[in-house]
Amino acid sequence: MVCLATPLLLSSAFTAVSAYIQYSTVTGYFLQDDNSTNATTFDYTATNFGLINQSYPTDPSNAASLTQWQRFALVIANLTKSAPSNVQFKLLFMGRHGEGWHNAAESYYGTPAWNCYWSLLDGNATATWSDAHLTNNGIAQALVANKFWLSRIQEQKIPTPQKYYVSPLYRCLSTANLTFSGLPLPPNEPFIPTVKALLRESISEHTCDRRSNKTYIHSQFPTYKFEPGFPETDQLWTGVTAETNSAQDARSKTLLDNIFSTDDSTYLSFTSHSGEIGSILRVLGHRTFSLNTGAVIPVLVKAQKVAGLSTISTQAWTPSPHCTVPPVTSVSTGTNGGCVCPNSAAPVTTTLPPFAVST
């Protein structure tokens, strides 16, 4: 397995630095921050992105003539203006991709059987889910986001993202394009996203977590930019081991550190995945908030550079049990990850190649 630029990504490590960035979520502005908000039923399009209707100390005398988003923008501007030199505030709009063919396949086969066998294939007789594309439903979900962004721009005068970042996986590249293309954006802040290698989904043995090469991505999305050093081929997916939560959180921290250290923008868009957004939320100290396909969560982030030593511990990647042929059945819990394989094919629990015969 080849590492990109940091030993934190793929192995157990303790890294000590003399200064580090400490992240926290500034709560009290969005419904998603509140533990009483049900993530499963939450609809960002019915709640103004979740922005709570309230007054602010920064409200001007003509506040009644301003929208909630215009007034909230004044809050953020005041935080930024008042912040010491070692503190930044940024508003992250994190959107999950629309439904992909891998999502549809998991629903069809059931999660245990998907994890035990089908996810390790490139597809079946009717669909391909390796680096999955969007289904028709996924396209529709991205267009809902596009329509909602247009309504917020027109009705709420919402501050639009100043920079756009996107996962290198096709479903996110496509979702970002459908979501933001054609919107009346400021001429000096157009939709030209940067493809970030570390903004990808949790990396497992599943083929939907394997990205296409850089040449293909560029051929499909020629206006997108690649971050410096973006490799031609996927350097992280192996097909035999899966990223642990701690390893992913270290990856997400590296991603955030890079962006917060190089981008002075206040409003950022991330188009990513449920697992990766969940990891970023953990790094930001945000409550757990799972997103449905196509959903968006805004988070107001405080980033403070702190002097001293910070240690980051990560667990090594591990193989996940799976069957080498379709499972007899599978359950959500149990030994071998719930995989119930035929007698002729015991579950693979070592670092064997994905379809090696196990006896």
C-alpha positions as CSV (number, residue, x, y, z in Angstrom):
1,M,0.0,0.0,0.0
2,V,1.4,3.4,-1.0
3,C,0.9,6.4,1.2
4,L,0.2,9.9,-0.2
5,A,2.0,12.4,1.9
6,T,1.5,11.5,5.5
7,P,2.2,8.4,7.6
8,L,-1.1,9.0,9.4
9,L,-3.2,7.7,6.6
10,L,-2.5,4.0,6.6
11,S,-0.7,2.8,9.6
12,S,-0.5,3.0,13.4
13,A,1.3,6.2,14.2
14,F,2.0,8.8,16.9
15,T,2.8,12.2,15.4
16,A,4.1,15.0,17.6
17,V,4.2,18.6,16.3
18,S,5.1,21.9,18.0
19,A,1.8,23.6,16.9
20,Y,-1.4,22.2,15.7
21,I,-4.9,23.3,14.6
22,Q,-7.7,22.6,17.1
23,Y,-11.2,22.4,15.6
24,S,-14.5,22.9,17.2
25,T,-18.1,23.5,16.1
26,V,-19.8,26.8,17.0
27,T,-23.2,25.6,18.0
28,G,-26.5,27.4,18.5
29,Y,-27.1,28.5,14.9
30,F,-28.3,25.3,13.1
31,L,-30.9,22.7,13.9
32,Q,-28.4,20.0,13.1
33,D,-26.4,21.1,16.1
34,D,-29.3,20.3,18.4
35,N,-29.4,16.7,19.8
36,S,-33.2,16.8,19.6
37,T,-33.1,17.1,15.8
38,N,-33.7,13.7,14.2
39,A,-31.2,13.2,11.4
40,T,-33.2,10.4,9.8
41,T,-36.3,12.6,9.1
42,F,-34.5,15.9,8.7
43,D,-35.1,17.8,5.5
44,Y,-32.6,20.6,4.8
45,T,-34.8,22.0,2.0
46,A,-37.7,22.5,4.4
47,T,-35.7,24.3,7.0
48,N,-33.5,26.9,5.2
49,F,-30.5,24.5,5.5
50,G,-31.4,24.2,9.2
51,L,-30.6,27.8,10.0
52,I,-32.5,28.7,13.2
53,N,-34.8,31.7,13.0
54,Q,-33.6,34.0,15.7
55,S,-32.2,37.4,16.5
56,Y,-28.5,38.1,16.9
57,P,-26.6,40.7,18.9
58,T,-25.1,41.8,15.6
59,D,-28.5,42.6,14.0
60,P,-28.5,46.2,12.6
61,S,-31.3,48.7,13.0
62,N,-32.7,47.6,9.6
63,A,-32.6,43.9,10.5
64,A,-36.3,43.6,9.6
65,S,-35.5,44.2,6.0
66,L,-32.8,41.5,5.9
67,T,-33.2,37.8,5.5
68,Q,-32.1,35.3,8.1
69,W,-29.0,34.4,6.0
70,Q,-28.0,38.0,5.5
71,R,-28.2,38.5,9.2
72,F,-26.2,35.3,9.9
73,A,-23.6,36.5,7.5
74,L,-23.1,39.6,9.7
75,V,-22.6,37.2,12.6
76,I,-19.8,35.4,10.8
77,A,-18.3,38.6,9.6
78,N,-18.1,39.9,13.1
79,L,-16.6,36.7,14.4
80,T,-13.9,36.9,11.7
81,K,-13.2,40.5,12.3
82,S,-12.9,40.0,16.1
83,A,-10.9,36.8,16.0
84,P,-7.2,36.9,17.1
85,S,-4.6,36.0,14.5
86,N,-4.5,32.4,15.5
87,V,-8.2,31.8,15.0
88,Q,-10.3,31.3,11.9
89,F,-14.0,30.9,11.4
90,K,-15.4,29.1,8.3
91,L,-18.8,27.9,7.3
92,L,-18.7,24.5,5.6
93,F,-21.5,23.3,3.4
94,M,-21.0,19.6,3.3
95,G,-23.1,17.7,0.8
96,R,-23.5,14.0,0.4
97,H,-23.6,12.6,-3.1
98,G,-26.9,11.5,-4.7
99,E,-27.8,7.9,-4.7
100,G,-25.3,5.8,-6.6
101,W,-25.6,2.3,-8.1
102,H,-23.7,0.9,-5.0
103,N,-26.4,2.4,-2.8
104,A,-29.1,0.8,-4.9
105,A,-27.3,-2.6,-4.9
106,E,-26.9,-2.5,-1.1
107,S,-30.6,-1.9,-0.8
108,Y,-31.4,-4.8,-3.2
109,Y,-29.1,-7.4,-1.6
110,G,-29.3,-6.2,2.0
111,T,-26.4,-4.7,3.9
112,P,-25.0,-7.9,5.4
113,A,-24.9,-9.8,2.0
114,W,-23.6,-6.6,0.4
115,N,-20.7,-6.4,2.8
116,C,-20.1,-10.2,2.7
117,Y,-19.8,-10.6,-1.0
118,W,-21.5,-8.4,-3.6
119,S,-19.6,-5.2,-2.7
120,L,-16.3,-6.8,-3.7
121,L,-17.5,-7.3,-7.3
122,D,-17.4,-4.6,-9.9
123,G,-21.2,-5.1,-10.5
124,N,-23.8,-7.6,-11.6
125,A,-25.6,-8.4,-14.8
126,T,-27.6,-5.1,-14.7
127,A,-25.5,-2.5,-13.0
128,T,-21.8,-1.5,-12.3
129,W,-21.0,-0.1,-8.9
130,S,-17.2,0.1,-9.1
131,D,-16.5,3.8,-8.6
132,A,-20.3,4.1,-8.8
133,H,-22.2,6.6,-11.0
134,L,-25.4,8.1,-10.0
135,T,-28.8,6.4,-10.5
136,N,-31.6,8.4,-12.0
137,N,-32.8,8.9,-8.4
138,G,-29.4,10.2,-7.5
139,I,-29.4,12.6,-10.4
140,A,-32.8,13.9,-9.2
141,Q,-31.5,14.4,-5.7
142,A,-28.7,16.5,-7.0
143,L,-31.1,18.6,-9.0
144,V,-33.2,19.1,-5.9
145,A,-30.1,20.6,-4.3
146,N,-29.5,22.8,-7.3
147,K,-33.1,24.1,-7.2
148,F,-32.8,24.7,-3.5
149,W,-29.6,26.6,-3.8
150,L,-31.2,28.8,-6.5
151,S,-34.1,29.5,-4.2
152,R,-31.8,30.5,-1.3
153,I,-29.8,32.8,-3.6
154,Q,-32.9,34.5,-4.9
155,E,-35.0,34.6,-1.7
156,Q,-32.5,34.6,1.1
157,K,-29.4,36.3,-0.5
158,I,-27.4,33.4,1.0
159,P,-23.6,33.7,0.8
160,T,-22.6,31.2,-1.8
161,P,-19.4,29.1,-1.4
162,Q,-16.2,30.9,-2.3
163,K,-14.4,27.7,-3.0
164,Y,-15.6,24.2,-3.9
165,Y,-13.9,20.9,-2.9
166,V,-14.9,17.5,-4.2
167,S,-14.1,13.8,-3.6
168,P,-12.3,12.1,-6.5
169,L,-15.1,9.4,-6.7
170,Y,-17.4,9.8,-9.7
171,R,-20.7,10.0,-7.8
172,C,-19.4,13.1,-6.0
173,L,-17.8,14.7,-9.1
174,S,-21.2,14.3,-10.8
175,T,-23.3,15.5,-7.8
176,A,-21.2,18.7,-7.5
177,N,-21.6,19.4,-11.2
178,L,-25.4,18.9,-11.1
179,T,-25.8,20.9,-7.8
180,F,-23.8,24.0,-8.7
181,S,-23.8,24.4,-12.5
182,G,-26.0,27.1,-13.8
183,L,-26.4,29.0,-10.6
184,P,-26.1,32.8,-10.5
185,L,-22.7,32.8,-8.7
186,P,-20.4,35.8,-8.3
187,P,-18.2,36.2,-11.4
188,N,-15.1,36.2,-9.2
189,E,-16.2,33.0,-7.3
190,P,-17.2,30.6,-10.1
191,F,-17.9,26.9,-9.7
192,I,-14.5,25.5,-10.4
193,P,-14.1,22.7,-7.8
194,T,-10.8,21.3,-6.7
195,V,-10.5,17.5,-6.5
196,K,-9.1,16.5,-3.2
197,A,-7.6,13.0,-2.8
198,L,-8.4,12.8,0.9
199,L,-12.1,13.9,0.7
200,R,-13.1,10.4,-0.4
201,E,-15.3,7.9,1.3
202,S,-14.2,5.5,4.0
203,I,-11.8,3.2,2.2
204,S,-12.8,-0.4,2.4
205,E,-12.4,-3.5,0.2
206,H,-15.6,-2.4,-1.6
207,T,-15.0,-1.6,-5.3
208,C,-17.2,1.5,-4.9
209,D,-14.4,3.0,-2.8
210,R,-11.9,2.6,-5.6
211,R,-11.5,5.8,-7.6
212,S,-10.8,6.0,-11.4
213,N,-7.5,7.4,-12.6
214,K,-6.8,11.1,-13.0
215,T,-6.9,11.0,-16.8
216,Y,-10.4,9.6,-16.8
217,I,-11.6,12.1,-14.2
218,H,-10.3,14.9,-16.3
219,S,-11.9,13.6,-19.5
220,Q,-15.3,13.5,-17.7
221,F,-14.9,16.8,-15.8
222,P,-12.4,18.9,-17.8
223,T,-13.1,22.2,-15.9
224,Y,-12.3,20.7,-12.5
225,K,-8.9,21.4,-11.0
226,F,-6.7,18.8,-9.2
227,E,-4.8,19.6,-6.0
228,P,-1.1,19.7,-6.4
229,G,0.4,16.2,-6.4
230,F,-2.8,14.4,-7.2
231,P,-1.6,11.0,-8.4
232,E,-2.7,9.4,-11.7
233,T,-3.8,6.1,-10.1
234,D,-5.5,5.3,-6.8
235,Q,-2.7,5.1,-4.2
236,L,-5.0,4.2,-1.2
237,W,-7.5,1.4,-2.2
238,T,-6.0,-2.1,-1.9
239,G,-9.1,-4.4,-2.0
240,V,-7.8,-6.4,0.9
241,T,-7.8,-4.1,3.9
242,A,-10.2,-1.5,5.2
243,E,-9.5,1.9,6.9
244,T,-10.3,2.0,10.6
245,N,-12.2,5.0,12.0
246,S,-9.2,6.4,13.7
247,A,-7.2,6.2,10.5
248,Q,-10.0,7.9,8.6
249,D,-10.2,10.7,11.3
250,A,-6.5,11.3,11.0
251,R,-7.0,11.5,7.2
252,S,-9.8,14.0,7.7
253,K,-7.7,16.0,10.1
254,T,-4.9,16.2,7.5
255,L,-7.5,17.3,4.9
256,L,-8.9,20.0,7.1
257,D,-5.4,21.2,8.1
258,N,-4.4,21.5,4.4
259,I,-7.5,23.5,3.5
260,F,-7.5,25.8,6.6
261,S,-3.8,26.5,6.1
262,T,-4.1,27.4,2.4
263,D,-7.6,28.8,1.8
264,D,-8.6,32.2,3.2
265,S,-12.2,31.8,2.1
266,T,-15.0,31.9,4.7
267,Y,-17.6,29.9,2.9
268,L,-16.6,26.5,1.6
269,S,-18.4,23.6,-0.2
270,F,-17.4,20.0,0.3
271,T,-19.1,17.4,-1.9
272,S,-18.3,14.0,-0.2
273,H,-19.8,10.9,1.3
274,S,-21.7,9.8,4.4
275,G,-18.7,8.1,6.0
276,E,-16.3,10.9,5.2
277,I,-18.7,13.6,6.4
278,G,-19.3,11.6,9.5
279,S,-15.5,11.5,10.1
280,I,-15.1,15.3,9.5
281,L,-17.9,15.9,12.0
282,R,-16.0,13.8,14.6
283,V,-12.9,15.9,14.0
284,L,-14.9,19.1,14.3
285,G,-16.5,17.9,17.6
286,H,-19.9,18.0,16.1
287,R,-22.7,15.7,17.2
288,T,-23.3,12.6,15.0
289,F,-25.6,13.5,12.2
290,S,-26.0,11.0,9.4
291,L,-27.0,12.4,6.0
292,N,-29.4,10.8,3.5
293,T,-28.2,10.7,-0.1
294,G,-28.2,14.1,-1.6
295,A,-28.5,15.9,1.7
296,V,-26.5,18.9,3.0
297,I,-25.3,20.0,6.4
298,P,-23.8,23.4,7.1
299,V,-21.3,23.6,10.1
300,L,-19.8,26.8,11.5
301,V,-16.2,25.9,12.4
302,K,-13.7,27.5,14.7
303,A,-10.1,26.6,14.0
304,Q,-7.5,27.7,16.5
305,K,-3.8,27.2,16.1
306,V,-2.5,26.0,19.4
307,A,1.2,25.9,20.5
308,G,2.5,22.8,22.0
309,L,2.6,19.1,21.3
310,S,-0.3,17.1,19.8
311,T,-0.3,13.3,19.6
312,I,-2.5,11.6,17.1
313,S,-3.0,7.8,17.4
314,T,-4.4,5.7,14.6
315,Q,-5.1,2.0,14.3
316,A,-3.8,0.0,11.4
317,W,-6.1,-0.9,8.5
318,T,-7.7,-4.3,8.9
319,P,-9.2,-6.9,6.6
320,S,-13.0,-7.4,6.7
321,P,-14.6,-10.9,6.6
322,H,-16.3,-11.9,3.3
323,C,-17.3,-14.9,1.3
324,T,-15.6,-15.9,-1.9
325,V,-18.9,-17.0,-3.4
326,P,-22.4,-15.6,-2.7
327,P,-23.4,-16.2,0.9
328,V,-26.0,-18.7,1.9
329,T,-27.4,-16.0,4.1
330,S,-26.1,-13.2,6.2
331,V,-27.1,-11.5,9.4
332,S,-26.4,-8.0,10.7
333,T,-24.4,-9.3,13.7
334,G,-22.4,-12.3,14.6
335,T,-19.0,-13.9,14.1
336,N,-17.2,-13.3,10.8
337,G,-19.0,-10.0,10.3
338,G,-22.3,-11.8,9.9
339,C,-21.2,-13.7,6.8
340,V,-22.7,-17.2,6.4
341,C,-20.7,-18.7,3.5
342,P,-21.3,-22.1,1.9
343,N,-19.3,-25.0,3.5
344,S,-16.9,-25.0,0.6
345,A,-15.9,-21.4,1.2
346,A,-15.2,-20.3,4.7
347,P,-15.2,-16.5,5.3
348,V,-12.0,-14.8,4.4
349,T,-10.6,-13.0,7.5
350,T,-7.0,-12.6,6.5
351,T,-5.2,-10.3,4.0
352,L,-5.9,-12.8,1.1
353,P,-6.7,-11.2,-2.2
354,P,-10.5,-10.5,-2.4
355,F,-11.4,-13.6,-4.4
356,A,-8.8,-16.1,-3.3
357,V,-10.2,-19.5,-2.5
358,S,-10.4,-20.0,1.2
359,T,-10.5,-23.6,2.6
